[in-house]
């Protein structure tokens, strides 16, 4: 077998410690990394153009028969996540009948915002997908990932204090449910486990991923000096952000994922 295992790579700060350590410490000669935003990686995985990836939890929940979860790995938070942020000129309770501009990069984050507004605050408002929500002129907008981190830094730099209220969706979910929120799961296409020659390769990758996660989480203070985020964030702030994240996948995480699935079903996402 000459083909490589095709792995989706999301070039966001939240996954940098894992991919950095994986490529630094492991033999990746049998792996091909394909970069893209979460929405693009989801599409590639669904279309069988990659074999596995850290993908949005909603992608798995919409297509559970297509995938198998790689156990022990997620991108989650138990409280504030720091990079899934609603910026608004109004209190969240006053957003009824308004339009919130949202990033197209993550369907999971859009659905989570919808759940928070509809189920937790009993608010009806429009969600408009916009390429660059922060430049749309909207009173309220949702940013995710590095865009959210950069906007937070720039707004504080320009104004001393932000002109908008900032709501962290991970924090709201945890306050309302007491459960972790699973933003992304490592998942593989189910047939990869059955393809001739691929099962051993997949098992090798899972061992490498386990090792990379364990090593990365013990060495974040060293890895931070290699982070591209240092272009606009201090090492201290990058570490503080990474320490908000939860990379595990325990039974409690799965309870949070199941509650998310129930809400998605109630709101006709599934």
C-alpha positions, -999 to +999 in steps of 0.1 A: +000+000+000+016+033-012-013+056-002-009+078+029-034+083+057-051+117+048-055+138+079-075+170+082-056+198+099-073+229+113-046+256+116-062+272+146-045+281+179-065+256+198-050+226+179-015+240+175+000+222+205-012+188+192-002+192+156+031+208+165+041+180+188+028+153+164+049+166+136+080+172+158+080+140+178+064+113+155+073+098+122+047+114+099+060+100+067+029+079+062+005+108+068-007+135+045-020+167+063-047+187+045-053+222+060-087+240+062-111+258+084-135+235+103-163+239+077-139+229+049-124+200+068-159+187+075-168+188+038-136+170+028-142+143+054-178+138+044-168+136+007-141+110+015-113+133+004-096+128+038-097+099+061-099+115+096-097+148+113-106+168+143-141+178+131-170+198+144-191+178+168-222+187+147-206+170+117-204+137+137-239+141+151-254+147+117-237+117+101-229+092+129-231+062+105-202+076+084-177+080+113-161+064+143-149+085+172-112+083+181-116+078+218-099+100+244-097+132+222-117+163+218-116+201+218-139+210+247-142+234+275-155+233+311-165+269+312-151+298+292-134+286+260-120+320+250-124+317+213-162+313+206-174+348+214-205+368+208-197+405+205-228+428+210-238+463+218-268+449+238-272+426+267-279+391+255-314+393+270-322+422+247-313+405+214-349+394+206-360+403+170-325+414+160-300+399+135-267+384+147-240+380+120-222+347+124-190+332+109-194+305+082-164+287+096-181+266+122-217+252+121-213+239+157-208+274+170-237+288+151-260+260+164-247+265+200-255+302+198-290+293+185-295+269+215-283+296+239-306+322+225-337+300+220-335+274+248-316+293+276-330+328+270-362+322+251-351+347+224-360+347+187-335+364+165-320+359+130-286+344+124-270+357+092-239+339+079-214+365+069-178+361+055-163+386+079-189+393+107-166+418+125-165+440+093-202+437+085-213+468+105-236+446+126-244+455+162-240+418+172-217+392+157-202+358+165-165+351+159-147+318+164-112+305+167-082+328+159-106+355+145-122+358+179-088+359+197-074+385+173-105+407+175-105+406+213-068+417+214-073+444+188-104+459+205-086+460+238-055+476+222-075+503+204-100+511+232-084+501+265-117+484+272-140+469+245-169+489+232-190+458+230-202+433+256-185+399+251-203+366+258-183+334+258-205+306+246-186+279+264-191+297+296-228+301+291-233+264+282-214+253+313-233+277+336-267+264+322-259+227+320-229+219+343-214+198+315-184+203+292-192+215+257-175+194+230-167+217+201-148+191+181-141+154+180-114+134+164-133+112+140-124+088+112-144+075+083-158+041+093-145+023+062-109+033+070-110+007+098-119-019+071-097-009+042-069-033+034-036-021+049-052+009+066-062-005+100-026-009+111-018+026+098-048+041+116-039+023+148-003+037+145-017+072+140-039+069+171-009+059+192+010+089+178-020+112+186-022+098+221+015+105+226+013+139+210-015+150+233+001+137+264+034+153+256+019+186+244-001+191+276+030+187+297+050+212+276+027+240+268+051+266+283+078+254+258+055+251+228+042+286+232+074+301+218+067+284+185+031+295+182+022+318+153-002+335+177+028+353+192+024+378+163-004+394+182-007+377+217+018+375+245+031+341+256+012+345+289-021+351+271-016+322+247-009+299+277-039+312+295-060+304+264-047+269+261-053+262+297-090+270+293-092+241+268-100+205+276-086+179+252-101+148+269-132+128+260-147+112+291-182+100+299-190+135+312-180+150+278-202+124+261-231+135+283-225+171+272-224+159+236-257+139+240-274+170+255-262+190+225-276+164+202-310+166+220-311+203+216-301+201+179-329+176+173-354+199+191-343+228+168-344+207+137-307+207+130-308+169+129 
